[in-house]
Amino acid sequence: MSCRIIATTSHSYASASLTRKHSCLYSSPTRFQRHPRLIARVDRVARLTMISTNAAANPCTIGTPGQKWGPEERATWLAQTTIKRSYKDDVLSKLEALKTNFDVVQYGELSYSKPKYPLFAVKTRQTGGAKPTVLVTGGVHGYETSGVHGALTFLETKISKYTDTFNFVVAPCVSPWGYETKNRWNPSAVDPNRSFTTESASEEAKALMDMVASLGVPIIAHFDLHETTDSDESEFRPFLSARDGEEYVPGEIPDGFYTVGDTENPQPELQAAIIKAVKQVTHIAPADRDGNLIGSKMEQEGVINYPLKELFLCAGLTDAKFVTTTEVYPDSPNCSAEECNLAQVAALTGALDFVQQALLASTN
């Protein structure tokens, strides 16, 4: 059986599955109007059942259960990956168009297939006096599409509102190989978003860390754009367990947008501002029956916290005061790809509006 790590579940498949299985409930508008909570519960059960079924139907057959992968198993996995879209057409072409108004600088190049995967950052041009610097990162997990295109859409449509206050450094596609193959890992079966450490095994993470260090300026805010997909549970986590020689224990995927703050610096008001802004675009993930989101306690509406530096996450690579990781849910039948991009943009503008006001208040 083919052993892919990530291939995002399509909206249409999820929607069709729910509709077929529960068409009797949707056939009567009166019953729907009387029991909207019942419909929501049934939909959630059906969605979770579908995810679990997909995980059971696509077990990883690489390696020996209970034993960590070695070079041979990683090579077997890599041989089964395929190119599914074009970094050049989807990302580099858009960066080229941005050169009129921004400095688009190459900060590295992945060795996997030179010169196919150059790494770029977009910088605002210095005007006026010293301004605080904001870092935006997308595509650390390359398959998380709206992280990449949300960052690009922000550059194309909204950034000009904030350039009088901030300098920006935007790395919209940190993992271009992962983008093209729709993978969470890099070709070495390493997760870049667990690799922001001095001894990094990820070229993607190391290149970004070196670029940020070379800026020579403090970062006031860092916003890292991600997605949580159904395939995280149906495909990625079973493969992760196989890679690490561990038993796969099923979990749940949050149904909606949420953010991940820093346990050591949670900034609850910042997270609340982001949630408020994103509500105008898409729905916010509710807690599960245990009050958790993706296995962590929900601290406030749509917010969990992780120890970012301890886990070597991208959002922990700086000492910025204002930090968040956004998590868009692209597999909702009620959220289009464009709305996912706009949710990322709303998260950025909501965060920047908050930081702008916080800085203004601190000077008064």
Stockholm file with secondary structure:
# STOCKHOLM 1.0

chainA/1-364         MSCRIIATTSHSYASASLTRKHSCLYSSPTRFQRHPRLIARVDRVARLTMISTNAAANPCTIGTPGQKWGPEERATWLAQTTIKRSYKDDVLSKLEALKTNFDVVQYGELSYSKPKYPLFAVKTRQTGGAKPTVLVTGGVHGYETSGVHGALTFLETKISKYTDTFNFVVAPCVSPWGYETKNRWNPSAVDPNRSFTTESASEEAKALMDMVASLGVPIIAHFDLHETTDSDESEFRPFLSARDGEEYVPGEIPDGFYTVGDTENPQPELQAAIIKAVKQVTHIAPADRDGNLIGSKMEQEGVINYPLKELFLCAGLTDAKFVTTTEVYPDSPNCSAEECNLAQVAALTGALDFVQQALLASTN
#=GR chainA/1-364 SS CCCCSCCCCCHHHHHHHHHHHTHHHHTCHHHHHHCHHHHHHHHHHHHHHHHHHHHHHSCCCSSCTTSCCCHHHHHHHHHTCCCCSCHIIIIIHHHHHHTTTSEEEEEEECGGGTTSCEEEEEECCCCSSCCCEEEEEECSSTTCHHHHHHHHHHHHHTGGGTTTTCEEEEESCSCHHHHHHTCSSCTTSCCGGGCCSTTCSCHHHHHHHHHHHHHCSCEEEEEEEEECCHHIIIIIHHHHHHHHTCCCCCCCCCSSBEEEEETTBCCHHHHHHHHHHHTTTSCBCCCCTTSEETTEECCBTTEEEECTTTTTCGGGSSCCSEEEEEEECTTCTTCCHHHHHHHHHHHHHHHHHHHHHHHHHHHC
#=GC SS_cons         CCCCSCCCCCHHHHHHHHHHHTHHHHTCHHHHHHCHHHHHHHHHHHHHHHHHHHHHHSCCCSSCTTSCCCHHHHHHHHHTCCCCSCHIIIIIHHHHHHTTTSEEEEEEECGGGTTSCEEEEEECCCCSSCCCEEEEEECSSTTCHHHHHHHHHHHHHTGGGTTTTCEEEEESCSCHHHHHHTCSSCTTSCCGGGCCSTTCSCHHHHHHHHHHHHHCSCEEEEEEEEECCHHIIIIIHHHHHHHHTCCCCCCCCCSSBEEEEETTBCCHHHHHHHHHHHTTTSCBCCCCTTSEETTEECCBTTEEEECTTTTTCGGGSSCCSEEEEEEECTTCTTCCHHHHHHHHHHHHHHHHHHHHHHHHHHHC
//
